[in-house]
Amino acid sequence: MHPLHLSGYGVKIKVQNLRSRSDLDVTDGRDGFDKRPESYSFRPRRIPYDSIIIDGHSGYISLQAFHWLSRNKVPVFILSFDGSLISSILPPMPVKADLRAAQFEACKDTQKKFRIAYEIVRAKIQRSRDVLKWLGVRYDIEKHCRRVDKEALAPSRARTVDDLRIVEGRVAQHYWLAIQSTVPETFCFQSRIVKSHQYNAGDPFNLCLNYAYGVIEGYVRRAVNIVGLEPAVGFLHEFTGSQTKESLVYDLQEPFRWLGDVTTIEAFETGTLDMKDFYFTGDDYRYHIEIEAKRRFLELLKNRFNSSVKYGGKTWKWDTAILNKTQELALFLLDKSKRVDFIEPRPTLQGIDTQELRRRILSLSQSEARGLGIGRSTLHYLREKSRSRRSFRIYRKLRDRLGDENRASAELSGRVRCSR
């Protein structure tokens, strides 16, 4: 994942049509009048970005630029201020009549549709458990984890796609209650489950989730477009109704939404984002995010996308995983594969700190710290961090000095392997 992010007022994308060269000229939006916007120029087949994300308030893109980007296979994703994907401009889709016919037939085949939906829900639940296990190392969310684990057994008893949707909804309710309990009240995060999606930008945490999901949706659309599937015909989500117009895109997002969840949690835990980065405008009472804060958040999301994962004897990035899982679904629809699976590959979530480590630091006296080779200023710093709700990292050597009783938790803090 390596997008070019454009934001602010006056975004411009056009093509220089000269006799000897045809460059794509890009001007970023302006954020106030005290800073000159960045400009870029790219020669054909030499653009270093895999996509362009635009959430600017005004500007233009020329018809020649559409042609240039399409020829160079660079999709453009246009997001609204609240992170929802307004539109996408994708390279030409391959015409695969046999694949689309198989997709339509599978959607009408009750057993095949159920099997695909079952695998999507199973993967979504497993990723939810993985995230809660990662959080449970440093927060007291055992009650919610038990409820999610109990509901995780329910898909095996489901008989219809409607049953699966009900199970997914129950898991999501407990999952978001667990996350809510870890988010400081300052950010006013109540839940992800609301009656109307328009209120999801009513707090900074939901706004960032929206933005991350918008980016993930763009990469799923790109994968669906490359493979040649019909984005409107899904298996878990109905393809009727105003909110599920591209139901296959929504389906394939589900196993990868955790990327946005973990990025958002880390952004607020580590202080990368804070209340000062958000503001209201107009009378809709929805939050907006400052441009520089948005870029910091997008950088975190990019790093999460670009983290490595092993699968099938190879090392992938997560945008490649999305594409490969989409290709595997196509092979299953064409009966060229007997297996469809979205649980693999499994992420490795990096831990930060633990409750045990915090308690150990807070109970440490000056003389004990001195005996462990921990100076007064370092101990003061560690105590301040341990009292804070925000997560923090300390060097492994320092964790080891805190005693053998914490070695196991220190190792777990360094790397949490997801449950199978």
C-alpha positions as CSV (number, residue, x, y, z in Angstrom):
1,M,0.0,0.0,0.0
2,H,1.5,3.3,-1.1
3,P,-1.2,5.9,-1.8
4,L,-0.7,9.6,-2.8
5,H,-2.9,11.5,-0.4
6,L,-4.4,14.8,-1.6
7,S,-6.5,17.0,0.7
8,G,-7.6,20.6,1.3
9,Y,-8.8,23.3,-1.2
10,G,-7.8,23.4,-4.8
11,V,-6.6,19.9,-5.6
12,K,-5.6,19.7,-9.3
13,I,-4.7,16.7,-11.5
14,K,-4.0,17.3,-15.2
15,V,-1.7,16.1,-18.0
16,Q,1.0,18.1,-19.7
17,N,0.6,17.2,-23.4
18,L,4.0,18.2,-24.9
19,R,5.5,16.8,-28.0
20,S,8.3,15.0,-26.2
21,R,6.6,13.9,-23.0
22,S,3.2,13.5,-21.4
23,D,3.5,14.0,-17.6
24,L,0.8,13.9,-14.9
25,D,0.9,17.1,-12.9
26,V,-0.6,16.9,-9.5
27,T,-1.1,19.8,-7.0
28,D,-2.1,19.1,-3.5
29,G,-4.9,21.1,-1.8
30,R,-4.2,24.2,0.2
31,D,-4.7,24.2,4.0
32,G,-4.9,27.9,4.8
33,F,-2.7,30.5,3.1
34,D,0.5,30.3,5.0
35,K,1.9,27.3,3.2
36,R,2.6,26.6,-0.4
37,P,0.9,23.3,-1.5
38,E,3.0,20.4,-2.7
39,S,3.3,19.7,-6.4
40,Y,4.3,16.5,-8.2
41,S,5.0,15.5,-11.8
42,F,5.1,11.9,-13.0
43,R,6.2,10.4,-16.3
44,P,4.1,7.6,-17.8
45,R,4.8,4.2,-16.2
46,R,7.0,5.9,-13.5
47,I,4.5,6.9,-10.9
48,P,5.7,5.5,-7.6
49,Y,2.2,5.4,-6.0
50,D,-0.3,2.5,-6.2
51,S,-3.4,4.7,-5.8
52,I,-4.5,8.3,-5.2
53,I,-6.8,9.2,-2.2
54,I,-8.6,12.5,-2.5
55,D,-10.6,14.0,0.3
56,G,-10.2,17.7,-0.7
57,H,-13.0,20.1,-0.5
58,S,-12.6,21.5,-4.0
59,G,-10.5,21.1,-7.2
60,Y,-10.6,19.3,-10.5
61,I,-9.2,16.3,-12.4
62,S,-9.1,16.6,-16.2
63,L,-10.4,14.0,-18.7
64,Q,-6.8,13.5,-20.0
65,A,-5.8,12.7,-16.4
66,F,-8.5,10.0,-16.2
67,H,-7.1,8.5,-19.3
68,W,-3.4,8.7,-18.1
69,L,-4.3,7.1,-14.7
70,S,-6.3,4.4,-16.3
71,R,-3.5,3.5,-18.7
72,N,-1.1,3.4,-15.8
73,K,-3.5,1.3,-13.7
74,V,-3.7,3.8,-10.8
75,P,-7.1,3.9,-9.1
76,V,-8.5,7.1,-7.6
77,F,-10.6,7.0,-4.4
78,I,-12.6,10.0,-3.4
79,L,-13.6,10.2,0.3
80,S,-15.9,12.5,2.0
81,F,-14.9,14.4,5.2
82,D,-16.3,11.6,7.4
83,G,-14.3,8.9,5.6
84,S,-17.0,7.4,3.6
85,L,-16.1,6.4,0.0
86,I,-18.0,8.7,-2.3
87,S,-16.6,7.4,-5.6
88,S,-13.8,5.4,-7.2
89,I,-12.2,5.7,-10.6
90,L,-10.8,2.3,-11.5
91,P,-8.8,1.0,-14.5
92,P,-10.8,-1.0,-17.1
93,M,-12.2,-4.2,-15.7
94,P,-11.4,-7.5,-17.5
95,V,-14.4,-9.0,-19.3
96,K,-14.8,-12.5,-17.7
97,A,-18.3,-13.7,-18.7
98,D,-17.7,-17.2,-17.3
99,L,-16.7,-15.8,-13.9
100,R,-19.6,-13.4,-13.6
101,A,-22.0,-16.1,-14.7
102,A,-20.6,-18.4,-12.0
103,Q,-21.0,-15.7,-9.5
104,F,-24.7,-15.2,-10.3
105,E,-25.3,-18.9,-10.2
106,A,-23.6,-19.2,-6.8
107,C,-25.7,-16.4,-5.5
108,K,-28.8,-18.4,-6.5
109,D,-27.4,-21.7,-5.2
110,T,-28.5,-21.7,-1.5
111,Q,-25.8,-24.1,-0.4
112,K,-22.9,-22.4,-2.1
113,K,-24.1,-18.9,-1.0
114,F,-24.3,-20.1,2.6
115,R,-20.9,-21.7,2.5
116,I,-19.2,-18.4,1.2
117,A,-21.2,-16.3,3.8
118,Y,-20.2,-18.8,6.5
119,E,-16.5,-18.5,5.8
120,I,-16.8,-14.7,5.7
121,V,-18.5,-14.6,9.1
122,R,-16.1,-17.1,10.6
123,A,-13.2,-15.0,9.5
124,K,-14.8,-11.8,10.8
125,I,-15.4,-13.4,14.2
126,Q,-11.9,-14.8,14.4
127,R,-10.4,-11.4,13.7
128,S,-12.6,-9.9,16.4
129,R,-11.3,-12.4,18.9
130,D,-7.7,-11.7,17.8
131,V,-8.1,-7.9,18.4
132,L,-9.7,-8.5,21.8
133,K,-6.9,-10.9,22.8
134,W,-4.4,-8.2,21.8
135,L,-6.4,-5.6,23.9
136,G,-6.9,-8.0,26.8
137,V,-3.2,-8.1,27.5
138,R,-3.4,-4.5,28.9
139,Y,-7.2,-4.0,29.6
140,D,-9.7,-5.8,31.8
141,I,-12.1,-6.9,29.1
142,E,-12.4,-10.6,30.1
143,K,-16.2,-10.5,30.4
144,H,-16.6,-9.3,26.9
145,C,-14.0,-11.8,25.6
146,R,-16.0,-14.6,27.1
147,R,-19.2,-13.5,25.5
148,V,-17.5,-13.2,22.1
149,D,-15.9,-16.6,22.5
150,K,-19.4,-18.1,23.4
151,E,-21.0,-16.4,20.3
152,A,-18.1,-17.7,18.1
153,L,-19.6,-21.2,18.4
154,A,-22.9,-20.1,17.0
155,P,-22.1,-20.1,13.2
156,S,-21.8,-23.9,13.3
157,R,-25.4,-24.0,14.3
158,A,-26.6,-21.6,11.7
159,R,-28.7,-22.9,8.8
160,T,-29.3,-19.9,6.7
161,V,-27.5,-16.7,5.7
162,D,-30.0,-14.8,7.9
163,D,-28.8,-16.9,10.9
164,L,-25.2,-15.9,10.1
165,R,-26.1,-12.2,10.0
166,I,-27.7,-12.5,13.4
167,V,-24.7,-14.2,14.9
168,E,-22.4,-11.5,13.3
169,G,-24.5,-8.8,14.9
170,R,-24.3,-10.3,18.4
171,V,-20.6,-10.7,18.2
172,A,-20.2,-7.1,16.9
173,Q,-22.3,-5.8,19.9
174,H,-20.0,-7.4,22.5
175,Y,-16.8,-6.6,20.4
176,W,-17.6,-2.9,20.3
177,L,-18.6,-2.8,24.0
178,A,-15.2,-4.2,24.8
179,I,-13.4,-1.6,22.7
180,Q,-15.7,1.1,24.2
181,S,-14.5,0.2,27.7
182,T,-10.9,0.9,26.7
183,V,-11.4,4.3,25.0
184,P,-11.1,7.3,27.4
185,E,-14.4,9.1,28.0
186,T,-12.8,12.3,26.5
187,F,-13.4,10.9,23.0
188,C,-17.2,10.2,23.7
189,F,-17.1,6.8,21.9
190,Q,-20.3,4.9,22.8
191,S,-20.3,2.1,20.2
192,R,-20.2,1.4,16.5
193,I,-23.8,0.1,16.6
194,V,-26.1,3.0,15.8
195,K,-29.5,3.3,14.3
196,S,-28.3,5.6,11.5
197,H,-24.9,5.5,9.9
198,Q,-24.9,9.3,9.6
199,Y,-24.1,9.6,13.3
200,N,-21.0,7.5,13.1
201,A,-18.9,10.7,12.7
202,G,-20.5,12.0,15.9
203,D,-17.2,11.3,17.8
204,P,-13.5,11.3,16.8
205,F,-13.1,7.5,17.3
206,N,-15.9,6.6,14.9
207,L,-14.7,9.2,12.4
208,C,-11.3,7.6,12.3
209,L,-12.9,4.1,11.9
210,N,-15.0,5.5,9.0
211,Y,-11.8,6.9,7.4
212,A,-9.9,3.6,7.7
213,Y,-12.9,1.6,6.4
214,G,-13.2,3.9,3.5
215,V,-9.6,3.2,2.5
216,I,-10.0,-0.5,3.0
217,E,-13.2,-0.4,0.9
218,G,-11.2,1.3,-1.9
219,Y,-8.6,-1.5,-1.9
220,V,-11.3,-4.1,-1.9
221,R,-13.0,-2.4,-4.9
222,R,-9.6,-2.4,-6.6
223,A,-9.2,-6.2,-6.0
224,V,-12.7,-6.9,-7.2
225,N,-12.1,-4.8,-10.3
226,I,-8.7,-6.6,-11.1
227,V,-10.2,-10.1,-10.7
228,G,-13.3,-9.3,-12.8
229,L,-16.1,-10.0,-10.3
230,E,-19.4,-8.2,-10.2
231,P,-19.2,-5.8,-7.2
232,A,-23.0,-5.6,-6.7
233,V,-23.6,-9.3,-6.2
234,G,-22.6,-10.6,-2.8
235,F,-23.3,-13.5,-0.5
236,L,-23.5,-12.2,3.1
237,H,-24.8,-8.8,2.4
238,E,-28.0,-8.4,0.4
239,F,-27.7,-6.6,-2.9
240,T,-30.9,-4.6,-2.3
241,G,-31.3,-1.5,-0.1
242,S,-29.6,1.9,-0.1
243,Q,-26.6,0.9,2.0
244,T,-25.5,-2.3,0.2
245,K,-25.3,-1.3,-3.4
246,E,-21.9,-3.1,-3.8
247,S,-22.6,-6.1,-1.6
248,L,-19.6,-8.1,-2.7
249,V,-17.3,-5.2,-1.7
250,Y,-18.9,-5.2,1.7
251,D,-18.5,-8.9,2.0
252,L,-14.8,-8.9,1.2
253,Q,-14.2,-6.0,3.6
254,E,-15.3,-8.0,6.6
255,P,-12.2,-10.2,7.1
256,F,-10.0,-7.1,6.8
257,R,-11.8,-4.5,8.9
258,W,-9.5,-5.3,11.8
259,L,-6.8,-3.3,10.0
260,G,-8.9,-0.2,10.6
261,D,-9.8,-1.2,14.1
262,V,-6.2,-1.8,15.3
263,T,-4.9,1.4,13.5
264,T,-7.6,3.5,15.2
265,I,-7.0,2.1,18.6
266,E,-3.2,2.6,18.3
267,A,-3.7,6.2,17.0
268,F,-5.6,7.2,20.2
269,E,-3.6,5.0,22.6
270,T,-0.2,6.4,21.6
271,G,-1.4,10.0,21.3
272,T,-0.8,10.2,17.6
273,L,-4.4,11.7,17.5
274,D,-6.0,13.7,20.3
275,M,-9.0,15.9,20.7
276,K,-7.2,19.0,19.5
277,D,-7.0,17.3,16.0
278,F,-10.8,17.3,15.6
279,Y,-13.4,20.1,15.2
280,F,-17.1,20.7,14.4
281,T,-18.2,22.7,11.4
282,G,-21.7,23.6,10.2
283,D,-24.8,22.5,12.0
284,D,-24.7,18.7,11.4
285,Y,-22.7,18.1,14.7
286,R,-20.3,15.7,13.1
287,Y,-16.6,15.8,13.6
288,H,-13.9,16.7,11.0
289,I,-10.2,16.0,11.3
290,E,-7.4,18.4,10.7
291,I,-5.4,17.7,7.5
292,E,-2.1,17.1,9.2
293,A,-3.7,14.7,11.7
294,K,-5.4,12.9,8.9
295,R,-2.0,12.4,7.2
296,R,-0.5,11.0,10.4
297,F,-3.4,8.6,10.7
298,L,-3.1,7.5,7.0
299,E,0.6,6.9,7.6
300,L,-0.3,4.6,10.6
301,L,-2.8,2.8,8.3
302,K,-0.2,2.5,5.6
303,N,2.3,0.9,8.0
304,R,-0.4,-1.5,9.2
305,F,-1.2,-2.5,5.6
306,N,2.4,-2.9,4.8
307,S,3.2,-5.2,7.8
308,S,4.3,-8.6,6.6
309,V,2.3,-11.8,6.9
310,K,3.3,-15.4,5.9
311,Y,0.9,-17.5,3.9
312,G,1.4,-20.3,1.5
313,G,5.1,-20.3,2.0
314,K,5.3,-16.6,0.9
315,T,5.4,-13.3,2.6
316,W,2.6,-10.9,1.7
317,K,1.5,-7.4,2.5
318,W,-2.1,-7.0,3.4
319,D,-3.2,-5.2,0.2
320,T,-1.8,-8.3,-1.6
321,A,-3.7,-10.5,0.8
322,I,-6.9,-8.8,-0.1
323,L,-6.2,-9.3,-3.8
324,N,-5.2,-13.0,-3.4
325,K,-8.3,-13.8,-1.3
326,T,-10.4,-12.3,-4.0
327,Q,-8.7,-14.4,-6.6
328,E,-9.2,-17.5,-4.4
329,L,-13.0,-16.7,-4.2
330,A,-13.1,-16.5,-8.1
331,L,-11.4,-19.9,-8.4
332,F,-14.0,-21.4,-6.0
333,L,-16.9,-19.8,-8.0
334,L,-15.5,-21.4,-11.2
335,D,-15.2,-24.8,-9.4
336,K,-11.4,-24.7,-10.0
337,S,-10.9,-24.9,-6.2
338,K,-13.0,-27.0,-3.7
339,R,-12.1,-24.7,-0.8
340,V,-12.9,-21.1,0.2
341,D,-11.3,-19.7,3.3
342,F,-10.9,-16.2,4.7
343,I,-9.3,-16.9,8.1
344,E,-5.9,-17.3,6.6
345,P,-3.5,-15.5,6.6
346,R,-3.5,-14.7,10.3
347,P,-2.1,-11.4,11.6
348,T,0.6,-11.1,14.3
349,L,-0.4,-8.2,16.5
350,Q,2.4,-6.4,18.3
351,G,1.8,-5.7,22.0
352,I,2.7,-2.5,23.8
353,D,2.4,-2.9,27.6
354,T,0.5,-5.2,30.0
355,Q,-1.5,-4.6,33.2
356,E,1.1,-6.8,35.1
357,L,3.9,-4.6,33.9
358,R,2.1,-1.4,35.0
359,R,1.5,-2.8,38.4
360,R,5.1,-3.9,38.8
361,I,6.4,-0.4,37.8
362,L,4.0,1.4,40.2
363,S,5.0,-0.9,43.1
364,L,8.7,-0.4,42.5
365,S,10.6,1.7,45.2
366,Q,13.5,4.0,44.5
367,S,16.0,1.6,46.2
368,E,14.6,-1.4,44.2
369,A,14.8,0.5,41.0
370,R,18.4,1.5,41.8
371,G,19.3,-2.1,42.4
372,L,17.9,-3.0,39.0
373,G,20.0,-0.3,37.3
374,I,17.0,2.0,36.7
375,G,17.7,5.7,37.3
376,R,15.4,8.1,39.1
377,S,14.4,10.0,36.0
378,T,13.6,6.7,34.1
379,L,11.5,5.5,37.0
380,H,9.6,8.7,37.1
381,Y,8.9,8.4,33.4
382,L,7.8,4.8,33.7
383,R,5.5,5.7,36.6
384,E,3.9,8.6,34.7
385,K,3.3,6.3,31.7
386,S,1.9,3.5,33.9
387,R,-0.7,5.8,35.5
388,S,-1.8,7.1,32.1
389,R,-4.5,5.3,30.1
390,R,-2.3,5.5,27.0
391,S,-0.2,2.6,25.9
392,F,3.6,2.8,25.9
393,R,6.6,0.9,24.8
394,I,9.8,0.2,26.8
395,Y,13.0,-1.6,25.7
396,R,13.2,-5.4,26.2
397,K,16.3,-5.1,28.3
398,L,14.4,-2.8,30.7
399,R,11.4,-5.1,30.8
400,D,13.8,-8.0,31.7
401,R,15.3,-6.0,34.5
402,L,11.9,-5.7,36.2
403,G,12.2,-9.3,37.3
404,D,11.6,-12.9,36.2
405,E,8.0,-12.7,37.3
406,N,7.4,-10.4,34.4
407,R,9.4,-12.2,31.8
408,A,6.4,-14.1,30.4
409,S,4.3,-11.0,30.2
410,A,7.2,-9.1,28.6
411,E,7.5,-11.7,25.9
412,L,3.8,-11.6,25.4
413,S,3.9,-7.8,25.2
414,G,6.6,-8.0,22.5
415,R,4.6,-10.2,20.3
416,V,1.1,-11.6,20.7
417,R,0.4,-14.5,18.5
418,C,-3.2,-14.8,17.5
419,S,-5.3,-17.8,18.7
420,R,-6.1,-20.4,16.2
